[in-house]
């Protein structure tokens, strides 16, 4: 049996661990915050999504480079 | 590797029976043109993108045609989408002072991205337009122009540059570090990540669906080893489960795209701290 493919994808898989943990922490904090103070949800949501977008940017740059390089 | 292990491997993997499996890749997205006008090749995503516009216009025209105090089901659906964009995206993130001017823009972006994303799961269409990177770039550039124009309109050109690059409460040598970083992140990285996020999510999701579907078909029918069939069925079931995940992701990406647009506009319009 022959396995073919790009080693880049293994590197990308490893690189995606970081943003994965980061996004998990962001939403864990968001859920915590909403659980403690439900009326703050709309305020916390935008902050959480912004943090999520910034952390996810790393994973996105990673996938772009994994395909390009 | 010894001959015995080879024989076992061949027996288990059945590499002698069927032809090799061709995994899907980026080339799976390069569809042949549906038809050509002169030298212009019209492809499926182009048709889908064009088809989405009359679909959206038709739906909201039908939804708002007979307006009543007690709304019909269709009117309720239309108003629900509008209210969602207006209240939980535009008003919360652009700010109550300016948001009403941006509701049409945000609403258009939201419905446009949402419908084009959901083409991924409609039988026979089954292709998210934005899984082609060239479709996501103009959308992100449009957003880039809009939020920068808002900032320049509000603060003036140099005022906006200062607003973007110099965060309040920072002074001294650290500014040398902060100014290039803030400029890079706000002016250059934002449109790139906006386009890439939409593209990469659509691309990866659709690739996953192709992989599970073609993998299942290969394992059940073409692998030449009947023992593979149960794994193929498992792959097929997983493909269905991934489709349900995609229902969520497709909505989420349209939502995040609109949310970030609203957030960037809100940030550009915000007052000096």
HADDOCK unambig.tbl for C-alpha pairs under 7 A between the chains (distance, minus, plus):
assign (segid A and resid 1 and name CA) (segid B and resid 15 and name CA) 5.73 0.50 0.50
assign (segid A and resid 57 and name CA) (segid B and resid 193 and name CA) 5.89 0.50 0.50
assign (segid A and resid 60 and name CA) (segid B and resid 196 and name CA) 6.45 0.50 0.50
assign (segid A and resid 60 and name CA) (segid B and resid 197 and name CA) 6.08 0.50 0.50
assign (segid A and resid 60 and name CA) (segid B and resid 200 and name CA) 6.83 0.50 0.50
